[in-house]
Amino acid sequence: MQDVGSFIDVNIDGLKELEENLLKLPEDLAKRGLGRAARKAMTLLQLAIAFHAPQLTGQLKRGIKMRSKFIGDGVQGGTIVVSIGLQLSPKEESAFYGRFLEFGTVKMQARPFMKPEFDAHAQEVLANFGKELGEAIEQVARRAKVKL
């Protein structure tokens, strides 16, 4: 899957308490909770993009995928990266032509459907991330029997 659209590097202020609680958890569980919260928050954006994607066959809507990965050594110095993009393989499920719609070609004007949704929902996704992270930390802490 190739990423298409915008990237945003976010430092969210006001989440100091959540960060402190996250660092109290075992490393593997903290990473899992952080990833789960980020993916749940980004689901709103993925659904909005799919809803507003041009539809002839439905292939483009089905081809809008999310992936996430954790980069770094630990929760404190690491980064969770969640991207939403177009599925490019296998060939029969590919939505490669979405990039032509999004960015245009020499012979076709751009008809963006991802960037407008990103712009419209970015703040909502960030707010949702804070809520989801708080819930994930509480859930992981209960399972790990860690007092926050």
SULDANOR-V965731 format. One record per pair of residues at least 24 apart in sequence whose ideal C-beta (glycine too) atoms are under 6 Angstrom apart, sorted by sequence separation. I is the first residue (numbers start at 1). J is the second residue. If there is no record, write none. Layout:
I | J
I | J
This chain:
42 | 66
63 | 87
39 | 68
63 | 95
35 | 68
60 | 95
59 | 95
46 | 84
60 | 98
31 | 70
42 | 82
38 | 80
31 | 75
38 | 82
30 | 75
35 | 80
34 | 80
27 | 74
53 | 113
52 | 113
1 | 65
49 | 114
52 | 117
49 | 117
48 | 117
48 | 121
45 | 121
3 | 83
45 | 125
4 | 85
44 | 125
3 | 85
4 | 86
2 | 85
1 | 85
41 | 125
1 | 87
2 | 88
41 | 128
41 | 129
41 | 132
40 | 132
4 | 99
37 | 132
37 | 133
4 | 102
37 | 136
36 | 136
33 | 136
33 | 137
33 | 140
5 | 114
6 | 115
5 | 115
29 | 140
6 | 118
5 | 118
15 | 130
18 | 133
22 | 137
25 | 140
29 | 144
18 | 134
21 | 137
26 | 144
25 | 146
24 | 146
21 | 148
